[in-house]
Amino acid sequence: MELNELIEQRRQKAEALKSKGLSLYPARVAGHMPIGKAIEDFKEGQKAGFCGRITAKRSHGKAAFLDLRDSTGKIQLYVKADIVGEDNFFIFQNLDVADIIHVQGELFKTHTKEPSLKVEEISLLSKALRPLPEKWHGLKDVDLRYRQRYLDFISNEEVRKVFAARSNIIKALRAFLDQQGFLEVETPMMHCIAGGAAGRPFKTYHNEYGMDLFLRIAPELYLKQLLVAGMDRVYEINRSFRNEGVSTRHNPEFTMLEVYQAYSDCAGMMDLSENLILSLVEGLHGKSIINYQGKEIDFTLPWKRVSFAQLVKDKFDILPSDDEMVMLEKLKSKGFAKEVNRLSRTQIAKIIEEVLEEGMSLNPTFVTDYFTSLCPLAKSKADNHFISERFELYIAGLEVGNAYSELNDPLEQRMRFEEEITELAPEEKKSVDEDYCLALEHGMPPAGGLGIGIDRLVMLLTDQPSIREVILFPLLRPEQK
């Protein structure tokens, strides 16, 4: 049957119900419990009431079976005309799969031992004017799954489990940091200057102040102002935005954890990363070894450490003391960026990192010894000012985390900002963040800072191939009509 015919049938049933004075969308429900709880504590003969969506309907004359599902589980309903009475049976006759109802009755088990409810009363709570996709077999079109995530949830139990796991991962993450004495804070999402990380920002405008603003690319500079304020351990689970490409690893709107700890450093952030992520892995899987896309990842401590400076020297013959033109020429000599005459250090770093990702170990790996020229917010090593105290954490070839010993010298920080600005292309020009520099002049304690990509971490821990599978509503192009 064509979709339009199905919709018309449902509309006719809705009119039939309305003709009897029944509301298709009543406002209040009383006397119901979670289906999952009733199944868990099942007592035959007990009176019970449930609310949920009809997911299957099997009629047999004056009797029928329905499947009712809520967010906690599914139960079979048994509806018989001489039990529910004429008025309730009329409601039943005009119900469709996808309708949301309230039922009351008595719990029993069928001869196959399936938990069921012998229905005594039925109320319609919401009439669905469109059918569920593919008769409850789920959405097959990937783009449609993301565009109509509500249908994806209804028809795919595995999708529901992924997002339940995401919620539990974030709860466990908060609990771990709270137990360690960190304070959760919130910082602005609209910034006067796009700072705190490398990335192209989204731009907006504030009418009252007559000023341009940027959706944040990172909350880092505000969080470090709180270190100046004396808040020694802070974290934020934040939404950040970068006006860049979309892929299985990137979404323009994403979720980050950023953590800052006074009197710590890059090494302290390594320890924190290992213990935090291992606790999440063991909490979700009950062990330190998991499978991701058919391959085994071992989170057993300690994690591997490799030197970025050494990898880059071996692969490209690039040295930390090279300027960007020398780096570009060496990349070209190895077959990369051949058509380009100018690149910023940030752009060069992206090319290098993409190449290095391909050969990265599946197991968690800390990549250390980044060039100071690529890390304007990180301290340099005391014995080599060309190398910074920074690491990036890779798992299964994905960059999951990034950490520094935070630069707290206000004069050097200003100089780094000014150098960074001179290297930017004209369309990327920005100003020195004077508010942050002013805060540093009042004294920021030595500190370690850590950023972890929540979406990518959830991908790994739930065995999903794409970041879109762990974001409820990923950004999509407008649908072509």
N, C-alpha and C positions, 0 to 999 in steps of 0.2 A: 504494500500500500504506500502511496506517495505521502511525503511529509505533510503537505497541505491538507490532505484528507484526514490524517491522524489528528492534526491540530483542530480541524473542524469537528471531528467526533468529540474531542475533549471539550470544546466550547459548548457543544450541545448538552453534554453531561453537566457542565457547570450551570447552564440555564435551567436544566431540570431540577437541580438542587436548589437553586435560587427561587424557583417557582413554589417550592415547599416552605419558603421562608427561612431557609438555612443560610448562614453566613459562610462564604467560601474562605474568608481570611480572618477568623476571630482573633481577639487580642490576648486572651489569657488562658492558661492551662493549669489545672490543679490535679494533684493525685497521680504523680508518675515517678518512676525511678529509672536509673541507667540500666539498659538491657544487660550489659556485661556483669553488673553487680548481681542481678537476679540469676543469671546463669551460674555465677560463681557460688552463690549461696542458695542454690535451687532447693525449694521445698514443695513437693507435690501437694496440690490442694490449696496452696496459699493464694490469697487474692493479690492481684498486682495490676499496675497501670503503666503503660509505656507510651512514649512519643517517638516518632521516627518516620522514615521515608519507606514507602512500599518499593521493594526491589524485585518482587516476583508475585504473580497472581495466577492461581490454578483453580478454576471453577469446576464444580461437579453438581450442576443442578441447584438444589437448595442448600448445598454445602460447598465450602471452598477452603483452600489453604493460601495464605499469603506469607511472604517473607518481609519482616520489618527490621530495619537497620537504623541504629543511631551511632554516635561517634564511639561508643564503647563495645558494640557487638551486634549480633543478629539473632532474632528469634522467629520461630514459625507461629503463625496465627491460624486458629481453626475457627471458621465462621459458619454457623448453621442457622437457617432462617428461624426455626422454632425456638432457638435459644436467645437470639438477639432481638427478636420481635420484628414486626413489619416495618416500623420507621427506620430502625438501624439497618435492616437488610436493604432498604431502598438506598440508603447512603452507600452501603457496600457495592451495590449494583452499578453505581455511578462513579466508583473509584477507578483510578488507573495506576499503573506502575509509575512511580515518581511522585505521586501525591504524598503529602505529609499528614499523618493522622495521629489521633490519641485513642487508645483502646484500653478497656478495663475488662478483667475477667479472672479466670482461675488457672493456675499453672498445672500442667500435667505432662507426661511423657508418652509419646506414641509407642506403638509396638516395636518400632526400630530404635527406641530409647532417645528420640530427639526431643529436647526441651521445647515445649510449646505452650501457647496460651489459648484457652477456650474462651473466646470473646463473648462478652455479655453486653458491652456498650461500645459504639464507634462514634467518634467525632472527627469531622474534617477540619484540619488546621490550615492547609494551603493547597489549593488546586493547581497542579502543574499543567500548563497549557501546551507544553512541548514534551515529547517523549525523551527518554534517556538515550544516549548514543548506542547504536548497534545492539539493541536488545540486551543491554547490561554486559556486553563483552568488551567494552572499553573503547577509548579513542585510539585510532591507529595513526592518524595524521599528527606528526610531532608538533608542527606549528599550531594546530588547533588545540592540542593538549595544553600548550603554554598560554594560548589566547583565552581559552575557556577553562581555566584551572579548576573551577568548581565542578565541571563535568568530569575532569580527570580524577578528582578526589572521589566523587561519587562512584565511579566505575572501576577504580583501580586501588585495591587495598594496599599494594606495595608502595604507591605514592604517598598514601596517608602515613605509612610506617616511616618513610624517609623524613617527613617533616615532623613527626613525633620525635624521631631520633635527634633531629636538629634542635628542637626545643630542649630536649634533655641534655644535649651537649652544652648548650649555652647556660643552662641552670647549673650543671656541674662545674663549668668554668668559673661562674660567679662564686659558687660555694668555695672552690679552691682558693681563689684570690681573697675572698672575705676572711677565710680562715687564716691566711697569711698576713692579715692586718692591712690589706689594701682597701681604700675607700672608693666606691664608685661615684663618678661625677658626670656632669653633662656640660659640654662647651658648645659655643655657637656653630651653627651649620652655614650661616651666611657670613662671609669674610670680606673685609675691605681689600685685602691683598691675598692672592692665591699663593699661599706659602705652606711650608712644612713638608713638602715632598715635590718630586718632579712629576709633572703631568699637566695636560691642557685642561683648564677649568671650564665649567658652565658659567655663563654670565647672566646676571639679572639686574634689575633696576628698582630702587626704592623711591617711590613717588614723593613721600613726605620730606625726605632729606635731599631729594634730587641727586642721588649718588648711585654709581655703579657698584654692584656687589658680586661676589663669586660664591657658588656653592663649594663647600670645602673639599679640597683634595686630600686633606689630612688634618686631624685636630692637634698635631704635635706642639705647635708653638703656644697654644693656650694651656695645654696640660703642663708644659714646663714652667709657665708663669705661676702655676700652683705650687711647684717646687720652691720657687722664690718666696711664695707666700707662707712656706713652712708646712705644707701638706706633703709629708715625706713619702707616702705610698699612695698613688692614685691610679685608677684605670677608667677607661671609657669603652663601652661597646657602641661603636658609632657607625652611622651611615656616612659614607664618603662618595664623591662623585668625580669622575674623570671623563672628559669629552673626547674619548678615544675609541679604538676598535672594539668590536663585539666578536667573541669567539667562544669555544668550549671552555676557555679559561678566564674570559673577561666579560664583565657586564658593566655598563657605565655607572650604575648605582650598585654599591657593594657594602658589605659589613666587615668592619675591622675591629679587632681588639688592640688598644694601645695601653701600655703599662709603663709607669715611671716610678723608679725607686731611688730616693736620695741615698748617698753614701754607698752606692753599688757601682757597677761598671759593666762592660761588655761580657766579661766572664761570668758575672752574676746573672746576667740575662740568659746566658747559655744554660746555667743550672736551672733557672726558672722555667725556660722553654722545655727542657727535658722532663722535669718533674710534672709540669702542668699537662703536657700532651700525653705523657705516659699514663697519667691518672685518668685522662679522658678515654684513652684506648682501652685500658683495663676495665674501667667502669662500664663501657658500652659492650665490650666483647668478652670480658672475663679473662683475657690473656694478653700477652704483649706482642703476639704475632697475628697479623690479619691478612686476608686476601683482598687484593685490589685489582679488578679487571683481569682475573685469572693468574695474578702473580703475587708472591708472598712478600710482605713487608715486615721486617723485624724491628720493633721499637725498643728492644732490650738495651739498657744503658751499659756503658757510655756510647754516645753517637759519634760517628766518624767526623773528622775534621780535615779539610783540605784548604790549601792556600790559593786564593784567587790570583795573586801576583805570580805564583809559580805556574798555574794553569795557563795564564795569558802569555807568559814568557814562552812556555813550551809550544803553545798553539800558534801564536801570532808574532812572537819575538818582540812584544810590546813591553816596555818598562814603565814603572810608576813615575819616573821623571820625564817621560815623553810628553810634549804638548799635543794638542788635539790634531794639528796638521801632520805631525810625525805618526801619531796613532792611525790616522786615516790612510796615510801612504802604506803603512805596514799591513793594514786590513786589505787594501787593494792588491798588494803583492801576494796575498793569500787567496785572492779570488772573491773578496767581499766588497760591497759598496763601490763597484767599478764605475758606475755612472754618476757618482756624487763628487762635487768639488769642495763642499764644505759641510761639516757636521759638528754639532755641539758635543761636548763630552758626554752629556746625558744620552744623546742619540747613539754615540759610539758604544757606550756601556750597554745599551739595549741590544745592539747587534752582537756584542761579545757574549752577553748572558744567554741570548737565544741559542747561540752555537754551543755554549757550555752545557745548557740544559739537556741537550740531546745525549750527552755522554754521562749524565749524572746517575749515580747509584739509586736503586729503588729505595734502599733503607735511608732513614733520616741522616742528612749530611750537613754539617755546618761549613759554609764557605767563608773563610776569613781573609784577612790581609787585603782588603779593598783599597784602591788608590785614594789618597786624601782628596785629590782633584775631583773625584766622583762623589764625595761625601761632605757637603758643606756644613752639615750640622753635627759631625762626629769629631771627637778628639783624634789627633794624630798620635802615633806611638812615640814614646819618649826617646827611643833610640833610632827612629827613622821617620822624619816628618812627611815623607812621601806616602807612608802607609797609615791607614786609619784603624782605630779600634772599633771594628764593625764586623758583623757577620750577616749572612743571609742563610736561612734554613730551607733546604730542599728535601722534599719527600716525593718519591715516585716521579722525579723530574719536574715537579711543581715547586715554584717558589712559594713557601707558606709563611715564612717569617723574616723579619729584618730587625736588627738591633744595633745600638751604638753604646760606647761610652760617650755621654753627651758633652758637647763642647760648651763650656761655661765661661770662657774668657770673652768678655764683651767686645774688646778691641779686635781680637782675631775674628770673632763672629761677624762683625760689621765688614771687615776686610773681605771675608769669604763671600758674604752677600753681594758686595760690590763687584767682586771678580766674576761671580756667577752671572750677574746681570749683563756685564760686558760681552759675555759669550753667547747670549741668547739671540736668536733671530729676531728681526724687527717686530714680527707679529706676536712674539712671545715676551716682549719687554714687560717688566714689572718693577715695582719700587722696593727699596729696602723696608723691611717691617720695623718701623721705628718704635712701635709699642713693645715689641719683643726685645729689641736692643736696649731700650730704656729699662725694662725689667731686669735684664742681665746685669746692668750697671749697679743694681741694688744688691747683687750677690746671689748666685744660684749655687747650691751645694753640688759637689761631684755627684753624678747620677748615671744610672743605666736606664735606657729606654728600649722598649720592645713593641713591635707591631706584628700581629698575626692575622692572616686573612681567614675569617670565619667561614666564608663560603667554600673556599678551597679545602680547608680542613674538614668540613662536613662532607664534601665530595669524597675525600679519602676514607673517612670513617664509615661512610654508608655505601661505599663501592659504586659510586655513580660516575659515568664517563664524562659528564658535562656539568658546568657550573649552573646551567639552566635547570637542571634536575633538582637543585637544592635551593633555588630562589623561587618563592611562590609566584611572583609575577615579573618575570624577566622582561627587559625592554624589547619590543618588537616593532617592526615597521607597521604603519597603518595598513589595515586589511584592504586589499584591492576589491572594490565592488564591481 
